[in-house]
Amino acid sequence: MVNIIRQIFLVPKCKCCFKPADGHNLCDKCRKELAKCRIANPHLPLNKKIDFINECYASYKYESTAADIVKGAKFRNPAPFLASLLDDISIDIKQILAQNNIDMVLPVPSHKSKLYTQEYDLPTEMAKRISRHFGVQFSDCVTKVRKTEKQHNLPRDKRKANLVNAFKVNGDLTGKNILVIDDVITTGFTVSAVATELKLAGREKVYVWCYTLNIERKENT
């Protein structure tokens, strides 16, 4: 009976399909469909310009397996994703932190109303784990002070306006190089709105790293 219980609860689950997986929380089928944004030199910035962001980095394309991983972690069960997060991205992040002299990491914040939904605050947990693993300061100095419409529900031309005055920075960030963490980016309007407030707080440079970059469906964010 004990062995049966162990098999049920201790076998790693695939962070995409939640079937039995390997120690990195991926089954063979889903692993084959996980597409990196950069096969070579994944620590180099992407050719994506975002207002007030110095450079943008991403590890995977938001498609197939990677898209299902993010959706599963946010709405179903974040444990498999977080358990193997550092195995996935540690090499990328280590080089990004070093080459940009990053002083702190912070997540794209969610409005407090999200606490009453089933959506998991993935960027915050990602940033905390990166902070602990690499010994870089974690900050929650940016808060979302205004509840906004979900970006993917709006046409592209209304998304930037949707985020005006949505974020606030508490504290002085003069001279700080900051890495903003997010789970998925498409248009970049949200991280740009965060970076705008960071600029007003005196930051030196702002970089963004996202687990996935949505390069297929440009109307989303």
C-alpha positions in Angstrom: 0.0 0.0 0.0 2.8 2.4 0.9 4.5 1.7 -2.5 1.3 2.4 -4.3 0.8 5.7 -2.5 4.4 6.7 -3.4 3.9 5.9 -7.0 0.7 8.0 -7.1 2.0 11.1 -5.3 5.8 11.1 -5.7 6.2 10.3 -9.4 7.0 13.6 -11.2 4.2 15.0 -13.3 4.7 16.6 -16.7 4.2 20.3 -16.4 2.4 20.3 -19.7 0.1 17.3 -19.8 0.4 16.2 -16.2 1.2 12.6 -17.1 4.1 10.7 -15.5 7.4 12.4 -16.5 11.1 12.5 -15.8 13.0 14.4 -13.1 12.6 17.6 -15.1 8.8 17.3 -15.1 8.4 16.7 -18.8 7.3 13.6 -20.7 9.1 12.6 -23.9 6.3 13.8 -26.2 6.0 17.3 -24.7 9.8 17.7 -24.5 10.0 17.3 -28.3 7.5 20.1 -28.8 9.1 22.6 -26.5 10.6 25.2 -28.7 13.4 27.6 -27.6 13.4 31.2 -28.8 17.1 30.9 -29.4 18.7 27.5 -30.1 22.2 29.1 -30.0 23.2 31.7 -27.4 19.9 31.8 -25.5 21.3 34.4 -23.2 21.5 37.0 -26.0 18.7 39.6 -26.3 15.9 39.2 -28.7 15.2 41.5 -31.6 12.2 43.0 -29.9 11.9 46.7 -29.0 9.8 47.7 -26.0 9.5 51.3 -24.8 11.7 52.0 -21.7 13.2 48.5 -21.8 16.9 48.2 -22.6 16.8 44.6 -23.7 14.2 41.8 -23.9 15.0 38.1 -23.2 12.9 35.0 -23.5 13.5 31.3 -23.2 10.7 29.6 -25.1 8.2 30.4 -27.8 4.6 30.6 -26.6 3.3 27.8 -28.7 2.4 24.1 -28.3 4.1 22.7 -25.1 5.3 26.0 -23.7 1.9 27.6 -24.0 0.3 24.7 -22.3 2.9 24.7 -19.5 2.1 28.4 -18.7 -1.6 27.9 -18.8 -1.4 24.7 -16.7 0.8 26.5 -14.1 -1.5 29.5 -13.8 -4.9 27.8 -13.8 -4.3 24.2 -12.8 -1.3 23.4 -10.8 1.9 25.4 -10.5 3.9 22.8 -8.6 5.4 20.8 -11.6 6.4 24.1 -13.4 8.0 25.6 -10.3 9.8 22.4 -9.3 11.8 22.4 -12.5 11.9 26.1 -13.4 15.6 26.5 -12.5 16.5 23.4 -14.4 14.9 25.0 -17.5 16.3 28.5 -17.3 19.2 28.7 -14.9 21.9 29.0 -17.5 20.0 31.7 -19.4 19.3 33.7 -16.2 22.9 33.4 -14.8 24.4 35.0 -17.9 21.7 37.6 -18.2 22.2 38.7 -14.6 26.0 38.8 -15.0 26.3 40.6 -18.3 23.8 43.3 -17.3 25.0 43.8 -13.7 21.5 43.2 -12.4 20.9 44.6 -8.8 17.4 43.3 -8.3 14.6 41.2 -9.8 11.0 42.0 -9.6 7.8 40.4 -11.1 5.2 42.1 -13.2 2.7 42.6 -10.4 -1.0 41.6 -10.3 -3.9 43.5 -8.9 -5.0 42.3 -5.5 -8.3 41.2 -6.9 -6.5 38.3 -8.6 -6.1 36.8 -5.1 -9.8 36.0 -5.3 -9.5 34.1 -8.6 -8.0 30.8 -9.3 -5.3 32.3 -11.4 -1.9 31.7 -9.8 0.6 34.6 -9.5 3.3 32.9 -11.5 5.7 35.9 -12.1 6.0 36.5 -8.4 6.9 32.9 -7.6 9.3 32.8 -10.5 11.1 36.0 -9.4 11.4 34.7 -5.8 13.0 31.5 -6.9 15.4 33.2 -9.2 16.3 35.6 -6.4 17.0 32.9 -3.9 18.9 30.7 -6.3 21.2 33.4 -7.6 21.5 35.6 -4.5 20.1 38.7 -6.2 17.7 41.0 -4.4 14.0 40.4 -4.8 11.7 43.4 -4.8 7.9 43.9 -4.7 8.3 47.7 -4.9 6.0 47.8 -7.9 2.3 47.3 -7.2 -0.7 47.3 -9.5 -3.0 50.0 -8.0 -5.7 49.9 -10.6 -7.7 46.9 -11.8 -7.6 46.8 -15.6 -9.3 44.8 -18.3 -7.5 41.7 -19.3 -5.2 42.6 -22.2 -6.2 39.7 -24.3 -9.8 40.8 -24.2 -8.9 44.1 -25.9 -8.0 45.1 -29.4 -4.3 46.0 -29.8 -5.0 49.8 -30.1 -6.7 49.9 -26.7 -4.2 47.9 -24.7 -1.7 50.7 -24.0 -4.4 53.0 -22.8 -5.7 50.3 -20.6 -2.5 50.3 -18.5 -2.2 54.1 -18.0 -1.6 54.8 -14.2 -2.1 51.1 -13.4 1.3 50.7 -11.6 3.0 52.5 -8.8 6.6 52.2 -7.5 7.3 52.6 -3.8 10.9 53.7 -3.0 13.9 55.1 -4.7 15.6 53.0 -7.3 18.3 55.4 -8.3 21.2 53.7 -10.1 19.6 50.2 -10.0 19.8 47.8 -12.9 16.5 45.8 -12.8 15.4 42.6 -14.4 11.6 42.3 -14.7 10.2 38.8 -14.7 7.1 37.7 -16.5 5.6 34.4 -17.8 4.5 35.5 -21.3 5.0 38.7 -23.4 3.6 39.6 -26.7 3.1 43.3 -27.4 5.2 44.3 -24.4 2.7 47.0 -23.3 2.5 45.7 -19.8 6.2 45.5 -19.1 6.6 48.9 -20.8 4.0 50.4 -18.3 6.0 48.9 -15.4 9.3 50.2 -16.8 7.8 53.7 -17.2 7.2 53.8 -13.5 10.6 52.4 -12.7 12.2 55.2 -14.8 10.4 57.8 -12.8 11.8 56.1 -9.6 15.3 56.7 -10.9 16.4 53.2 -12.1 19.5 53.0 -14.2 18.4 50.3 -16.7 15.5 47.9 -17.0 15.7 44.5 -18.7 12.9 42.0 -19.0 13.0 38.2 -19.1 9.9 36.1 -19.9 9.5 32.4 -19.8 7.7 32.5 -23.1 7.4 35.0 -25.9 4.2 35.0 -28.0 5.5 35.6 -31.5 2.6 33.9 -33.4 -0.5 35.7 -32.1 0.5 39.4 -32.1 -3.0 40.5 -31.0 -2.5 39.0 -27.5 -0.4 40.2 -24.6 
